[in-house]
Amino acid sequence: MKIPLFVGNSLSLLILSTAIVLAEYGWLTPPPVRIFILIVCWFLVLYFSHCLTHYIVGRLLGVEFDYYFLSSSMLSKANIPLSNIFSTRIFLTLKIRRRATKRKMFIMFLSGPLASMFFPLIVVIIAHGYDRLSSTILALISMANILFTGYFSYKHGCIRKAINSLR
């Protein structure tokens, strides 16, 4: 299924904005509900920042894209527990029309996993302002995410694509 760039980008921006606003107003909810809402916001930021960052960085560097589509994750090849989740076609992917130089492609490919690793920290910082326990839990999840994404993206994902683009 082809998703027009405008629709994919608009949807990503809308969901990212909504997640940040929900995190900002999380203090209005009772603690058991709050941590659930904050974790959902954290995952939304992780997921929707990835492709949008590829797109923004790619366009700034001269990469042209045709559309978004849903695909399985590169991590489906990783043979890790729950890898069947990664083989489900629920991951936004950009179809590249025109590539840029090797170095520019390296930067574009690297931008997505960096966004997935570090943009969720926005939710941690927001939560820290009103709920130290929730922000600590989110910080621990974030550290695990940085290690997981760094390792598996290097082995099977966008960091591997970035390295391969330099060849």
TILUM-624605 format. One record per atom (N, C-alpha, C): atom name; residue in three letters; x, y, z. Coordinates in pm, 1 decimal. Example, Ala and Ser with C-alpha at 12.3 -4.5 7.8 and 13.67 -1.06 7.14 Angstrom:
<nodes>
NODE name resn       px       py       pz
NODE    N  ALA   1319.0   -569.0    780.0
NODE   CA  ALA   1230.0   -450.0    780.0
NODE    C  ALA   1320.0   -330.0    780.0
NODE    N  SER   1285.0   -225.0    708.0
NODE   CA  SER   1367.0   -106.0    714.0
NODE    C  SER   1290.0      3.0    787.0
</nodes>
This chain:
<nodes>
NODE name resn       px       py       pz
NODE    N  MET     84.4   -118.1      0.0
NODE   CA  MET      0.0      0.0      0.0
NODE    C  MET     88.9    124.4      0.0
NODE    N  LYS     75.4    208.2    -99.5
NODE   CA  LYS    151.4    332.4   -109.6
NODE    C  LYS     82.3    440.8    -27.5
NODE    N  ILE    161.4    507.2     55.8
NODE   CA  ILE    111.5    618.4    136.9
NODE    C  ILE    181.6    744.3     86.5
NODE    N  PRO    106.4    841.9     36.4
NODE   CA  PRO    169.9    963.7    -13.9
NODE    C  PRO    258.8   1029.4     93.0
NODE    N  LEU    366.4   1091.1     46.6
NODE   CA  LEU    461.1   1154.8    139.4
NODE    C  LEU    391.9   1255.6    229.9
NODE    N  PHE    303.4   1337.1    173.4
NODE   CA  PHE    233.9   1437.4    253.1
NODE    C  PHE    152.4   1371.3    365.2
NODE    N  VAL     85.8   1263.1    333.4
NODE   CA  VAL      3.5   1192.9    433.2
NODE    C  VAL     93.0   1130.9    541.0
NODE    N  GLY    199.2   1061.1    499.1
NODE   CA  GLY    289.5    998.8    595.4
NODE    C  GLY    357.3   1099.3    686.5
NODE    N  ASN    403.8   1209.1    627.9
NODE   CA  ASN    469.8   1312.9    706.9
NODE    C  ASN    371.5   1383.1    800.1
NODE    N  SER    252.9   1415.3    748.4
NODE   CA  SER    151.3   1482.2    830.1
NODE    C  SER    107.0   1393.5    945.4
NODE    N  LEU     82.3   1266.8    917.0
NODE   CA  LEU     42.5   1172.6   1021.2
NODE    C  LEU    151.4   1160.0   1126.9
NODE    N  SER    276.2   1149.2   1083.7
NODE   CA  SER    387.3   1138.4   1178.7
NODE    C  SER    396.3   1262.3   1266.9
NODE    N  LEU    387.0   1380.8   1206.6
NODE   CA  LEU    392.6   1504.4   1284.2
NODE    C  LEU    275.7   1515.9   1381.4
NODE    N  LEU    157.8   1479.8   1335.5
NODE   CA  LEU     38.9   1485.9   1421.0
NODE    C  LEU     53.2   1391.8   1540.6
NODE    N  ILE     96.3   1269.9   1516.5
NODE   CA  ILE    109.0   1172.9   1625.2
NODE    C  ILE    222.3   1211.6   1719.9
NODE    N  LEU    334.3   1259.1   1665.3
NODE   CA  LEU    443.5   1305.7   1752.1
NODE    C  LEU    397.5   1422.1   1840.1
NODE    N  SER    327.4   1517.4   1780.7
NODE   CA  SER    277.2   1632.4   1856.9
NODE    C  SER    179.3   1588.4   1964.6
NODE    N  THR     90.3   1497.2   1928.9
NODE   CA  THR     -7.9   1446.9   2024.0
NODE    C  THR     60.8   1374.6   2139.3
NODE    N  ALA    160.9   1293.9   2109.2
NODE   CA  ALA    233.0   1221.2   2213.5
NODE    C  ALA    301.2   1317.4   2310.6
NODE    N  ILE    360.1   1423.0   2257.1
NODE   CA  ILE    428.2   1519.9   2343.9
NODE    C  ILE    327.6   1596.6   2429.2
NODE    N  VAL    215.1   1635.0   2370.6
NODE   CA  VAL    111.1   1704.2   2447.9
NODE    C  VAL     55.3   1612.1   2556.4
NODE    N  LEU     28.4   1486.4   2521.9
NODE   CA  LEU    -21.0   1391.3   2622.8
NODE    C  LEU     79.9   1374.1   2736.1
NODE    N  ALA    207.5   1367.2   2701.6
NODE   CA  ALA    310.8   1355.1   2804.7
NODE    C  ALA    311.8   1479.3   2893.6
NODE    N  GLU    296.2   1597.3   2832.9
NODE   CA  GLU    293.2   1722.7   2909.3
NODE    C  GLU    178.4   1724.7   3010.5
NODE    N  TYR     63.8   1668.9   2970.1
NODE   CA  TYR    -53.6   1669.6   3057.9
NODE    C  TYR    -69.3   1541.6   3137.9
NODE    N  GLY     31.9   1457.8   3137.2
NODE   CA  GLY     26.2   1332.9   3212.4
NODE    C  GLY      8.3   1352.4   3361.3
NODE    N  TRP     52.1   1465.0   3413.1
NODE   CA  TRP     41.0   1490.8   3556.3
NODE    C  TRP   -105.1   1497.5   3602.0
NODE    N  LEU   -196.5   1514.4   3507.5
NODE   CA  LEU   -338.7   1521.0   3541.7
NODE    C  LEU   -399.5   1383.4   3568.2
NODE    N  THR   -327.7   1278.1   3536.4
NODE   CA  THR   -381.1   1142.7   3552.3
NODE    C  THR   -321.8   1076.4   3676.6
NODE    N  PRO   -393.9    981.4   3736.2
NODE   CA  PRO   -339.7    911.7   3853.7
NODE    C  PRO   -218.7    825.6   3814.3
NODE    N  PRO   -125.4    806.6   3908.1
NODE   CA  PRO      0.7    736.6   3877.3
NODE    C  PRO    -10.7    603.2   3803.2
NODE    N  PRO   -101.9    512.3   3837.7
NODE   CA  PRO   -103.4    386.3   3761.0
NODE    C  PRO   -139.2    406.9   3613.3
NODE    N  VAL   -227.2    501.2   3585.8
NODE   CA  VAL   -265.6    532.1   3448.4
NODE    C  VAL   -154.9    614.6   3382.3
NODE    N  ARG    -93.5    701.4   3459.7
NODE   CA  ARG     10.3    792.2   3408.6
NODE    C  ARG    126.2    716.6   3345.5
NODE    N  ILE    177.8    615.0   3413.2
NODE   CA  ILE    293.2    543.2   3357.9
NODE    C  ILE    255.5    473.8   3227.2
NODE    N  PHE    133.9    422.3   3220.6
NODE   CA  PHE     87.1    359.4   3096.5
NODE    C  PHE     82.7    461.8   2983.6
NODE    N  ILE     25.2    578.9   3010.1
NODE   CA  ILE     15.9    685.0   2908.9
NODE    C  ILE    155.3    729.4   2866.1
NODE    N  LEU    245.1    746.7   2962.0
NODE   CA  LEU    381.3    790.6   2929.7
NODE    C  LEU    456.4    686.4   2846.4
NODE    N  ILE    435.6    559.4   2876.4
NODE   CA  ILE    501.0    454.4   2796.4
NODE    C  ILE    445.9    454.3   2653.8
NODE    N  VAL    316.1    471.7   2639.4
NODE   CA  VAL    257.4    480.7   2504.9
NODE    C  VAL    315.5    601.3   2430.7
NODE    N  CYS    323.9    715.3   2498.2
NODE   CA  CYS    382.8    835.0   2435.9
NODE    C  CYS    527.1    808.7   2395.5
NODE    N  TRP    602.4    742.3   2482.9
NODE   CA  TRP    742.4    709.4   2456.7
NODE    C  TRP    754.2    624.8   2329.8
NODE    N  PHE    670.4    519.6   2317.3
NODE   CA  PHE    673.8    433.8   2198.2
NODE    C  PHE    630.6    508.7   2072.1
NODE    N  LEU    531.9    596.0   2083.8
NODE   CA  LEU    489.4    674.1   1967.1
NODE    C  LEU    602.2    763.3   1917.6
NODE    N  VAL    674.3    825.9   2009.8
NODE   CA  VAL    787.6    910.2   1969.8
NODE    C  VAL    896.8    824.7   1906.1
NODE    N  LEU    924.5    708.7   1963.6
NODE   CA  LEU   1025.4    618.4   1906.4
NODE    C  LEU    988.4    580.5   1763.1
NODE    N  TYR    864.9    537.2   1743.3
NODE   CA  TYR    820.9    485.3   1613.3
NODE    C  TYR    810.8    595.0   1508.1
NODE    N  PHE    740.3    704.0   1539.3
NODE   CA  PHE    709.4    803.3   1436.5
NODE    C  PHE    823.2    901.7   1409.8
NODE    N  SER    922.4    907.1   1497.4
NODE   CA  SER   1037.0    994.6   1469.7
NODE    C  SER   1132.7    931.7   1368.7
NODE    N  HIS   1135.1    799.8   1360.7
NODE   CA  HIS   1233.6    728.7   1280.1
NODE    C  HIS   1225.1    765.9   1131.1
NODE    N  CYS   1115.4    735.0   1067.7
NODE   CA  CYS   1100.4    760.9    923.2
NODE    C  CYS   1093.9    909.4    893.2
NODE    N  LEU   1028.5    985.6    980.2
NODE   CA  LEU   1019.5   1128.8    956.5
NODE    C  LEU   1158.7   1191.1    956.4
NODE    N  THR   1245.7   1145.2   1044.0
NODE   CA  THR   1383.2   1196.2   1046.2
NODE    C  THR   1458.4   1154.2    921.1
NODE    N  HIS   1441.3   1028.6    877.8
NODE   CA  HIS   1500.1    988.1    749.4
NODE    C  HIS   1456.6   1084.8    639.7
NODE    N  TYR   1327.0   1114.9    635.6
NODE   CA  TYR   1273.9   1200.3    530.3
NODE    C  TYR   1333.1   1341.1    537.2
NODE    N  ILE   1327.9   1402.9    654.9
NODE   CA  ILE   1375.4   1541.6    669.3
NODE    C  ILE   1524.6   1551.0    636.7
NODE    N  VAL   1604.4   1464.0    696.6
NODE   CA  VAL   1748.9   1466.2    672.8
NODE    C  VAL   1778.1   1432.5    526.8
NODE    N  GLY   1710.4   1332.3    473.9
NODE   CA  GLY   1730.7   1295.2    333.9
NODE    C  GLY   1700.9   1409.2    239.0
NODE    N  ARG   1587.1   1474.9    258.8
NODE   CA  ARG   1550.7   1587.1    170.6
NODE    C  ARG   1652.3   1700.4    181.3
NODE    N  LEU   1698.5   1729.2    303.6
NODE   CA  LEU   1798.9   1834.5    320.9
NODE    C  LEU   1929.1   1801.0    247.9
NODE    N  LEU   1956.7   1671.8    233.2
NODE   CA  LEU   2080.4   1628.2    169.9
NODE    C  LEU   2063.2   1592.0     22.3
NODE    N  GLY   1944.3   1611.1    -31.3
NODE   CA  GLY   1923.0   1589.5   -174.1
NODE    C  GLY   1867.1   1453.2   -212.2
NODE    N  VAL   1827.1   1373.0   -114.1
NODE   CA  VAL   1764.6   1244.0   -144.3
NODE    C  VAL   1618.2   1271.1   -181.1
NODE    N  GLU   1570.1   1203.8   -284.2
NODE   CA  GLU   1429.9   1218.1   -323.3
NODE    C  GLU   1355.3   1089.2   -292.7
NODE    N  PHE   1234.0   1103.4   -243.4
NODE   CA  PHE   1151.1    989.6   -206.1
NODE    C  PHE   1023.1    990.4   -287.9
NODE    N  ASP    967.4    870.4   -309.7
NODE   CA  ASP    841.5    858.2   -383.4
NODE    C  ASP    720.6    853.5   -290.6
NODE    N  TYR    726.3    769.2   -187.9
NODE   CA  TYR    611.6    746.8   -101.0
NODE    C  TYR    656.1    664.7     19.9
NODE    N  TYR    565.1    653.5    116.4
NODE   CA  TYR    581.8    562.4    229.3
NODE    C  TYR    508.7    433.0    196.6
NODE    N  PHE    550.3    324.9    257.8
NODE   CA  PHE    475.2    200.0    253.0
NODE    C  PHE    501.7    125.7    382.7
NODE    N  LEU    418.4     27.6    410.7
NODE   CA  LEU    434.5    -52.9    531.9
NODE    C  LEU    514.1   -177.8    497.2
NODE    N  SER    614.3   -206.2    576.7
NODE   CA  SER    697.5   -323.9    552.9
NODE    C  SER    732.1   -389.0    685.4
NODE    N  SER    798.0   -501.8    677.6
NODE   CA  SER    848.6   -565.5    798.7
NODE    C  SER    981.4   -499.5    834.0
NODE    N  SER   1017.8   -511.2    959.4
NODE   CA  SER   1142.5   -451.7   1006.8
NODE    C  SER   1261.5   -535.8    962.0
NODE    N  MET   1375.0   -469.6    945.2
NODE   CA  MET   1499.0   -541.9    916.4
NODE    C  MET   1533.8   -635.3   1032.5
NODE    N  LEU   1479.4   -605.9   1151.4
NODE   CA  LEU   1507.5   -689.2   1268.5
NODE    C  LEU   1438.5   -824.3   1261.8
NODE    N  SER   1350.0   -844.0   1164.0
NODE   CA  SER   1284.8   -974.4   1149.8
NODE    C  SER   1387.1  -1082.5   1116.0
NODE    N  LYS   1504.3  -1041.9   1067.2
NODE   CA  LYS   1610.9  -1136.1   1033.3
NODE    C  LYS   1703.2  -1165.2   1151.6
NODE    N  ALA   1676.7  -1103.4   1265.2
NODE   CA  ALA   1771.2  -1106.3   1376.6
NODE    C  ALA   1763.5  -1231.9   1463.6
NODE    N  ASN   1661.7  -1314.4   1447.9
NODE   CA  ASN   1644.8  -1433.3   1533.0
NODE    C  ASN   1649.3  -1399.8   1681.0
NODE    N  ILE   1569.1  -1303.1   1720.2
NODE   CA  ILE   1558.3  -1266.5   1860.8
NODE    C  ILE   1419.3  -1305.6   1909.5
NODE    N  PRO   1401.6  -1316.7   2041.9
NODE   CA  PRO   1267.4  -1347.3   2092.3
NODE    C  PRO   1166.4  -1244.0   2042.0
NODE    N  LEU   1049.9  -1289.3   2012.2
NODE   CA  LEU    941.0  -1206.3   1960.9
NODE    C  LEU    972.2  -1146.5   1823.3
NODE    N  SER   1061.9  -1211.7   1748.3
NODE   CA  SER   1097.6  -1158.2   1616.9
NODE    C  SER    979.2  -1160.7   1520.4
NODE    N  ASN    874.7  -1238.3   1552.0
NODE   CA  ASN    756.4  -1237.9   1465.8
NODE    C  ASN    687.6  -1101.2   1465.5
NODE    N  ILE    705.1  -1022.9   1573.1
NODE   CA  ILE    651.8   -885.9   1575.2
NODE    C  ILE    718.9   -804.0   1466.0
NODE    N  PHE    849.9   -823.2   1450.5
NODE   CA  PHE    924.8   -745.4   1352.9
NODE    C  PHE    896.5   -788.7   1209.6
NODE    N  SER    841.7   -908.6   1191.0
NODE   CA  SER    811.9   -954.5   1055.1
NODE    C  SER    673.1   -910.0   1008.9
NODE    N  THR    594.6   -854.1   1099.4
NODE   CA  THR    464.3   -800.1   1063.3
NODE    C  THR    483.5   -670.3    985.6
NODE    N  ARG    403.6   -651.7    882.5
NODE   CA  ARG    417.6   -532.7    797.5
NODE    C  ARG    347.5   -412.4    860.9
NODE    N  ILE    411.6   -359.2    965.7
NODE   CA  ILE    355.4   -243.9   1036.6
NODE    C  ILE    457.1   -129.7   1048.1
NODE    N  PHE    568.5   -140.8    978.8
NODE   CA  PHE    675.1    -42.3    992.3
NODE    C  PHE    677.6     52.0    872.1
NODE    N  LEU    666.8    180.9    900.5
NODE   CA  LEU    672.8    280.3    793.3
NODE    C  LEU    809.5    273.9    727.1
NODE    N  THR    809.4    276.0    595.5
NODE   CA  THR    932.8    269.9    517.7
NODE    C  THR    920.1    368.9    402.9
NODE    N  LEU   1030.8    431.5    369.8
NODE   CA  LEU   1032.9    527.1    259.1
NODE    C  LEU   1088.0    461.9    133.4
NODE    N  LYS   1025.6    486.7     22.2
NODE   CA  LYS   1073.8    441.6   -108.0
NODE    C  LYS   1162.4    552.3   -164.5
NODE    N  ILE   1291.0    521.1   -184.1
NODE   CA  ILE   1386.4    618.8   -235.9
NODE    C  ILE   1375.0    624.4   -388.4
NODE    N  ARG   1359.7    745.2   -441.1
NODE   CA  ARG   1355.4    765.4   -586.3
NODE    C  ARG   1495.7    796.4   -639.7
NODE    N  ARG   1564.2    889.0   -572.7
NODE   CA  ARG   1696.4    929.3   -618.9
NODE    C  ARG   1789.8    940.8   -499.1
NODE    N  ARG   1899.8    869.1   -508.2
NODE   CA  ARG   1998.8    869.1   -401.6
NODE    C  ARG   2090.0    990.2   -413.9
NODE    N  ALA   2160.6   1020.5   -305.7
NODE   CA  ALA   2260.0   1127.6   -305.0
NODE    C  ALA   2398.9   1063.0   -298.7
NODE    N  THR   2500.0   1141.0   -263.6
NODE   CA  THR   2635.8   1086.7   -252.5
NODE    C  THR   2641.7    983.0   -140.7
NODE    N  LYS   2746.5    906.0   -140.4
NODE   CA  LYS   2761.9    801.3    -39.0
NODE    C  LYS   2757.6    858.7    102.5
NODE    N  ARG   2829.7    966.2    125.1
NODE   CA  ARG   2831.3   1026.3    259.7
NODE    C  ARG   2693.9   1078.8    299.9
NODE    N  LYS   2623.1   1138.2    205.7
NODE   CA  LYS   2489.8   1189.9    235.9
NODE    C  LYS   2392.2   1076.0    263.7
NODE    N  MET   2403.7    968.0    189.9
NODE   CA  MET   2319.3    851.2    216.1
NODE    C  MET   2352.0    792.0    353.2
NODE    N  PHE   2480.3    789.9    388.4
NODE   CA  PHE   2522.8    742.8    520.8
NODE    C  PHE   2451.8    822.3    629.7
NODE    N  ILE   2454.8    954.1    616.6
NODE   CA  ILE   2391.5   1040.9    716.8
NODE    C  ILE   2241.0   1017.7    720.5
NODE    N  MET   2178.5   1007.1    603.7
NODE   CA  MET   2033.4    985.6    597.9
NODE    C  MET   1994.9    853.7    663.9
NODE    N  PHE   2067.2    745.5    631.0
NODE   CA  PHE   2035.2    615.8    691.3
NODE    C  PHE   2058.9    617.9    842.7
NODE    N  LEU   2162.6    685.3    887.0
NODE   CA  LEU   2195.9    689.4   1029.2
NODE    C  LEU   2096.1    773.2   1109.9
NODE    N  SER   2033.8    870.9   1045.4
NODE   CA  SER   1944.9    962.2   1117.6
NODE    C  SER   1823.8    892.7   1180.9
NODE    N  GLY   1768.8    792.5   1114.6
NODE   CA  GLY   1649.9    723.7   1167.1
NODE    C  GLY   1675.9    653.1   1299.3
NODE    N  PRO   1778.0    564.2   1306.2
NODE   CA  PRO   1803.4    498.6   1434.2
NODE    C  PRO   1846.5    595.9   1544.0
NODE    N  LEU   1918.3    701.3   1508.0
NODE   CA  LEU   1954.5    800.3   1610.2
NODE    C  LEU   1829.3    866.8   1666.4
NODE    N  ALA   1734.2    896.2   1579.2
NODE   CA  ALA   1606.8    953.1   1625.2
NODE    C  ALA   1533.9    854.6   1715.7
NODE    N  SER   1528.5    727.7   1675.3
NODE   CA  SER   1460.6    625.4   1755.8
NODE    C  SER   1527.3    604.5   1890.8
NODE    N  MET   1657.1    627.1   1896.4
NODE   CA  MET   1728.7    608.8   2022.7
NODE    C  MET   1713.2    729.3   2115.7
NODE    N  PHE   1716.6    850.3   2060.0
NODE   CA  PHE   1728.1    967.4   2145.9
NODE    C  PHE   1603.0   1055.0   2155.1
NODE    N  PHE   1517.5   1058.9   2055.4
NODE   CA  PHE   1397.6   1141.7   2065.1
NODE    C  PHE   1301.5   1096.8   2175.9
NODE    N  PRO   1289.5    966.4   2207.8
NODE   CA  PRO   1202.4    929.0   2320.4
NODE    C  PRO   1245.4    989.5   2454.4
NODE    N  LEU   1369.7   1036.2   2462.3
NODE   CA  LEU   1415.0   1101.5   2585.4
NODE    C  LEU   1337.4   1229.9   2612.6
NODE    N  ILE   1272.6   1285.1   2510.0
NODE   CA  ILE   1186.3   1402.1   2529.8
NODE    C  ILE   1076.8   1368.1   2630.7
NODE    N  VAL   1018.4   1249.3   2618.8
NODE   CA  VAL    912.7   1207.0   2711.3
NODE    C  VAL    970.2   1188.2   2852.2
NODE    N  VAL   1091.2   1136.5   2861.0
NODE   CA  VAL   1156.7   1119.1   2991.2
NODE    C  VAL   1175.1   1255.9   3057.7
NODE    N  ILE   1222.8   1352.9   2983.2
NODE   CA  ILE   1247.4   1487.0   3036.7
NODE    C  ILE   1116.2   1552.8   3080.5
NODE    N  ILE   1013.5   1538.7   2997.8
NODE   CA  ILE    882.7   1595.6   3033.4
NODE    C  ILE    832.2   1531.4   3162.7
NODE    N  ALA    836.9   1398.4   3170.4
NODE   CA  ALA    786.1   1327.5   3288.3
NODE    C  ALA    866.0   1361.3   3413.5
NODE    N  HIS    993.7   1387.7   3396.2
NODE   CA  HIS   1079.2   1419.8   3510.8
NODE    C  HIS   1030.9   1544.7   3583.7
NODE    N  GLY    963.4   1631.3   3512.5
NODE   CA  GLY    912.5   1754.1   3573.2
NODE    C  GLY    800.6   1731.5   3673.8
NODE    N  TYR    731.4   1619.6   3667.3
NODE   CA  TYR    619.0   1597.5   3758.5
NODE    C  TYR    610.9   1457.4   3817.5
NODE    N  ASP    692.3   1362.4   3770.9
NODE   CA  ASP    683.4   1226.2   3824.4
NODE    C  ASP    819.9   1158.5   3812.0
NODE    N  ARG    895.4   1164.0   3919.8
NODE   CA  ARG   1032.2   1110.8   3917.1
NODE    C  ARG   1035.2    959.4   3896.8
NODE    N  LEU    940.1    886.8   3955.7
NODE   CA  LEU    938.0    741.4   3940.9
NODE    C  LEU    913.7    702.6   3795.0
NODE    N  SER    812.0    762.8   3734.5
NODE   CA  SER    782.8    732.3   3593.7
NODE    C  SER    899.9    770.6   3504.0
NODE    N  SER    961.9    884.1   3530.3
NODE   CA  SER   1074.1    925.2   3446.2
NODE    C  SER   1192.9    831.6   3464.3
NODE    N  THR   1211.2    778.6   3583.7
NODE   CA  THR   1319.6    681.7   3606.8
NODE    C  THR   1293.0    552.8   3529.8
NODE    N  ILE   1169.0    505.0   3534.1
NODE   CA  ILE   1132.1    384.7   3459.2
NODE    C  ILE   1153.3    407.6   3309.4
NODE    N  LEU   1109.6    523.1   3260.0
NODE   CA  LEU   1127.3    555.9   3118.6
NODE    C  LEU   1275.1    571.6   3082.6
NODE    N  ALA   1353.8    625.5   3174.2
NODE   CA  ALA   1498.0    638.8   3149.1
NODE    C  ALA   1562.9    501.6   3136.8
NODE    N  LEU   1521.3    407.3   3220.6
NODE   CA  LEU   1574.2    270.7   3211.7
NODE    C  LEU   1532.7    204.3   3080.1
NODE    N  ILE   1407.0    222.5   3041.8
NODE   CA  ILE   1360.5    169.9   2913.2
NODE    C  ILE   1439.9    234.5   2799.7
NODE    N  SER   1467.0    364.3   2812.5
NODE   CA  SER   1543.5    435.9   2709.3
NODE    C  SER   1685.7    382.6   2697.3
NODE    N  MET   1748.9    354.8   2809.9
NODE   CA  MET   1884.5    299.3   2805.4
NODE    C  MET   1884.2    163.0   2736.6
NODE    N  ALA   1785.4     80.5   2771.2
NODE   CA  ALA   1774.5    -50.7   2705.8
NODE    C  ALA   1749.8    -33.6   2555.7
NODE    N  ASN   1665.8     62.9   2520.1
NODE   CA  ASN   1637.2     90.1   2378.7
NODE    C  ASN   1762.5    134.2   2303.8
NODE    N  ILE   1841.9    220.4   2364.4
NODE   CA  ILE   1964.5    268.7   2299.8
NODE    C  ILE   2058.7    151.4   2274.4
NODE    N  LEU   2074.2     63.6   2373.0
NODE   CA  LEU   2160.7    -53.6   2355.8
NODE    C  LEU   2104.2   -149.0   2250.5
NODE    N  PHE   1975.0   -177.9   2259.4
NODE   CA  PHE   1908.7   -269.2   2166.5
NODE    C  PHE   1915.6   -215.7   2023.1
NODE    N  THR   1872.5    -91.2   2006.2
NODE   CA  THR   1869.3    -32.8   1871.9
NODE    C  THR   2009.5    -18.4   1815.8
NODE    N  GLY   2102.2     26.3   1897.8
NODE   CA  GLY   2239.7     41.0   1851.2
NODE    C  GLY   2297.0    -90.7   1801.9
NODE    N  TYR   2278.5   -195.5   1880.3
NODE   CA  TYR   2334.1   -326.0   1843.8
NODE    C  TYR   2263.4   -386.8   1722.6
NODE    N  PHE   2131.0   -398.0   1730.1
NODE   CA  PHE   2058.7   -466.7   1623.7
NODE    C  PHE   2049.4   -384.5   1495.5
NODE    N  SER   2048.6   -252.5   1505.3
NODE   CA  SER   2050.0   -172.2   1384.2
NODE    C  SER   2186.2   -182.3   1316.0
NODE    N  TYR   2290.6   -197.4   1396.2
NODE   CA  TYR   2423.5   -218.7   1338.9
NODE    C  TYR   2430.9   -354.1   1269.0
NODE    N  LYS   2368.6   -454.9   1327.9
NODE   CA  LYS   2374.7   -589.6   1271.2
NODE    C  LYS   2280.0   -607.1   1152.2
NODE    N  HIS   2158.5   -550.3   1160.4
NODE   CA  HIS   2054.6   -582.8   1062.1
NODE    C  HIS   1977.9   -464.0   1005.0
NODE    N  GLY   1991.5   -345.0   1061.5
NODE   CA  GLY   1901.2   -236.3   1025.4
NODE    C  GLY   1966.2   -118.9    955.1
NODE    N  CYS   1919.7     -1.5    990.9
NODE   CA  CYS   1959.9    120.5    920.6
NODE    C  CYS   2106.7    156.0    941.3
NODE    N  ILE   2162.9    125.2   1056.8
NODE   CA  ILE   2305.7    152.7   1076.3
NODE    C  ILE   2386.5     64.6    980.9
NODE    N  ARG   2342.5    -59.2    960.9
NODE   CA  ARG   2407.9   -147.8    862.6
NODE    C  ARG   2393.7    -88.2    722.7
NODE    N  LYS   2274.3    -38.8    688.7
NODE   CA  LYS   2254.1     24.7    558.6
NODE    C  LYS   2345.6    147.0    543.7
NODE    N  ALA   2361.0    223.5    651.0
NODE   CA  ALA   2447.3    341.9    648.3
NODE    C  ALA   2591.8    301.4    616.6
NODE    N  ILE   2639.8    200.4    686.1
NODE   CA  ILE   2777.0    153.3    663.4
NODE    C  ILE   2792.5    100.0    521.3
NODE    N  ASN   2694.1     22.8    477.4
NODE   CA  ASN   2699.1    -32.6    340.9
NODE    C  ASN   2692.5     75.8    233.6
NODE    N  SER   2628.1    186.6    265.4
NODE   CA  SER   2616.3    294.2    166.2
NODE    C  SER   2750.7    360.9    136.3
NODE    N  LEU   2846.9    342.8    223.7
NODE   CA  LEU   2980.3    401.9    201.5
NODE    C  LEU   3065.6    318.7    106.7
NODE    N  ARG   3021.2    200.2     73.3
NODE   CA  ARG   3100.5    112.3    -15.7
NODE    C  ARG   3084.1    149.0   -159.5
</nodes>
